[in-house]
Amino acid sequence: MPSDQRARAQAAAITPGSGSPAAEPAPTDRVLALFGGHRLSPGQRRIAQYITDHLTEAAFLSITDLAERVGVSQPSVTRFAASVGFSGYPALREALQPIALSAAAPAPGADQAARRNELQAAVDAEIENLESLRRTLADPGQVLDIGRELARSTPLTVLGLRISAALAEYFAYAARRIHPDVRTVTRGGSVAYDALLQSREAGGSWVLAFAMPRHAHETLGAIRAARSAGLKVALLTDDALGPLAEEADATLTSATGSRLVFDSYAAPGVLSAALLQAMADADPQRTQARLEGYEHAAEQHHFFLES
């Protein structure tokens, strides 16, 4: 069955075993089902959000009108339709129109409530990501092993480019409290290659690389540069498959939240903290000495406000 037909069938589906209207998912849920499971750019998420929020109108707009309402180009709308599995915008609109007609007279407040709770739905999705991570950490062996290797690497290089730079900076900031030499690389190209070479020449053995969507060519290049310099790579990413994971010596995965215009990182943040814990536990004496030294310096130089 062609992808357009599958999507239309999915959009029109009702709960198995029941033909009653009450068993049919809400129109908003049916639209979200069309768009779910696809990796969309922030611009494409704006289109998806506009269609979801203005379904009864958007499903009957021309591509020109929809592009104008959202504030994007017509080719952007075409690419969006292809990204969610349709041959083009007309096929997407054909799938949306029956849903829009069913939403013309919704149960009082139902669709509006669903729309108002879109932020809660994003939180719910992150809770699911955290539950998945919790199940993964039921066997903490891999995290403990990687934490032990990172703790031994001096210097330790932490790599994160583009959107992943924030996670790399967080990890490196905390790791410096328990590790004597942590170096951060947040720029790609020759700058990253130079920093990785220096790390290896200084005696480093591992790089921790963060790679969150959208995965950058620069990140792949930096990981390959690290490997060519003789460094091992531990990768923290959202996907265990693909060229980044193929280049890494060890991979930890954690899903990102994708219900909002920009991804959210609750589960990767917790996984990062768990990896920091594993590093701390790998050398408890060094950890304790460095933490006590830092607290002494913080008190002496008044780093923080009194609570």
N, C-alpha and C positions, 0 to 999 in steps of 0.2 A: 504494500500500500504506500503510495507517495506520501512524503512528509506533510504536505498540505492537507491531505485527506485524514491522516492520523490526527493532526491537530484539531481538525473540525470535529472528528469523532470524539476526541477527548473533551472538547469544549461543550459538546451536546450531551455527554454522558450523564446518567443519574446513578444513584446508588444501586448496586446490583440487588436484584430480588425485590425491587419496589418500583412501581410506576407512578407513585403519587407525587404531586408537586412538592410536598413537604420533604421528600427524600432528595430533591435536587439541590446541589450545592448553590450557595449564593452567587450571584453574578460576579461579584468582585473575586471570589475564590476561583471561579472558572477562568477569569481573565489571568489571574496570577498563575494558574496551572499552565496556561499557554506560554507564559514567559519564564516559568521556573525551569531550573536545570540548565540554563544557558549562561555563559559568562559574558556579561554585558559591560560595556564601558560606562563611565559616569554619564556621558552624553546620551547613550542609548537608554540608560535607566531613567533619564528625564522624560524621554518619549514614552517609556512604559508607564511611568507614574502619571503622566498626563492622560494617557488612554484610560488607565484604571480610575482616575479621579473624575473624568468627564466621559464616561463610557457611552452614555446614550447619545451624546453629540459626536464624539470622536469617531465612532464606528461608521459614520456616514459622511465624514469629511473627505474631500479630495486630498491627494498627497500634498498639493500646494497649500491648501488651507491648514492641514495638520502641521506641516513644517513651519508655517507662519505662526500658528498658535503656540507651538513649543519653543520657537525661536531657534530652529536649526535649519539646515539646508535640505532640499528634496533628496539628494543622494544619501544624506544621513538617514532619512526615513527608509529609503530602499535598503540600505545596509542593515538597519535595525530589523526589518522584516526577514531578511535572509538569516540574520543571527539567531532568530527564534524559530527557524525551520521552515520558512515559507519561500515560495519561488519569487515573490515580489509583494509589493504593497497591496495590490488588488486581492491577492489570495488571503492576506492577513485580514483585510477589511471584510471579506466574505465570511471568515470564521468569526469575526467579532460581532457582526450584525445580529445573528440570532440571540446572542447573549445580551446585546443591548436591548433588543425587543423584549426579552424576558425581564429586563430590569426596569422597563417603562413604568410598571406599577408594582414596586416591591412592597414587601411587608413593611408596615409603618416603622421607620427608623432603622431597618435592618442594614441596608447598604450604607447609610450614613454612619451608623455605628461602626461598621467594619472599616470605613474610611478613616474615621476618627481614631481608630485603634491600630492604624498602620505602624505607628511607632512601637506600640506594644507587641505587634507581630514581629517586628525586627528584634525586640528583646527576647521573645519566645524562640526565635531561630537561633539566637546566640546561646540560650539555655540548652537547646538541643546540641549545639556544638560542644558546650562544656560537658554535657552528659556523655557524649561520644569520647571526649578526651579522658573523662573519668574512667570509662571502661578500658581505654588503652593503657592507662597508668595502673591498672590492676596488676600488671606485670611491669614493674619499673626498671627491669634489668637494662634495657637499652639506654634509657635516660641516665642511669647511674654509670654505665660504662662510658658513655660519651662525656659526662661531667668529669669523670676521673681523667680522661685523656686531655680535656681542655685545661684542667687544673695543672697538669704536668707541663703543658706547653708554655715556655717562657722565651720570648713574648707570646702572648695570645692575641691573634688578630680577629677582630669582629667586623664583618663586611655587611653592608646594607645600602643599596642604591635606590634612588627615587623614593617611592612610598615606603620602602622597607628601611629607610635610614632611621626613622623614628624608633622602630623596634631595636635596631642595632645600637643606637645611642642609649636607650634605656638599659639594655643588657650590659653594655660596656661601662656605664656609669656605676651600676651596682657591682659588677665584677671587679672593678678597681678597688673596692673595699676589701676584697678577700684574695686578690691576686696581685703580685708585685709589678707586672708589666702588661697592660692591656692597651692595644692600639686599635683605633677605629678607622675604617675606610668607608667613606660615604660618597666618594667621587669615582667615576669609572675611567676607562681609557688608560692612558699612559700613567696618570697619577696613581691609579689603583695598582698597576703593574709595578711601579717603582716602590710603593709601600710594601707590597707583598715580597718583593725581592729583599728589601731591607729587613723585613721580619724574619725571613729564612736565614739570611746571613747572620742575624743576631742570635740565632739558635732556636727560633720558633719551629714547631712541628705541626701545628694545627691552625686552621681558620674556621671560625663559625660564621656561616653565611646565612643571612635572612633573605628569603625570596617570596614575597607576597604578590598577589595579582595586582596589576598586570605584569607578568614576568618580562624583564627587560633583556634585550640582547647584551647590554653592558654587563649584566650579572653573569650571564653564561660566559662571556669573555673573561671576566675577572676570575671565575672559578677555574677555568682552563689555565689561566695564567698562574694561579696558585699551584695547581697540580704540576705544571711544567717547571715551577721553581722548586719543587720537592716538598711542598706542604700538603698535608692531608686536609680534606674538607668535610666538615659536618654541616649539613644543610637543614635548616628549619624552614619548612614551606607548607603550602596548603595541599600539595598534590604529590603523591608518591611516584607518579609516572612522568615521563617526559625527559627532555635533554638535560635539564638541571640535575634531576635525581640520578641520571645515568652517569654524570661526571663526579658525583659526590662519593666519598668513602663511607659515609653514614648519613641517613636521612630520618628526620623526625617530622611528622606531619600533624597539622591541626587546621581545621576548617575555619574560614573567615566568614563573617556575616555579610551577606550580599543583598539584604532587603532594602537598603537605603541607597541614596545616590552614590555615596562612597562607602567602601568596605569598612567594617568594624572588626576589631581584633581582640575580643575578650579571650577566646581560647588560646591563640598564639601567645598572648601576654602571660597567661597562667602557665603555659608550657615553658616559656622563657624563665619564669620564676622557679619552676621545678628544676630546670637545668642549672640555674644558679645555686639552688639548694644542693644539688648533686655535687657541684664543684666545691661548695663549702664543706660538705661532709667528706670529700675525698682527702682533705688535709686539715683535720679539725684543729690541730695546734696552730698552724699558720693562720687559719681563719680567725681563731680567737685572739691571737696576738695582733693581727691587723685591725680587727674590729675595735679592740680596746684602744689601740693607738689612735684610730680615727676619732673615737669618742673623746679622747683626751684633747686632741687638736681642736675638735669642734667646740668643746667647752672653753678651752684656752682662748680661742680666737672669736668666740661668739658667732658661730656660723648660723645659728638658728634662733628664732624668737622663742621666748619663754612661753610655755603653754599655761 
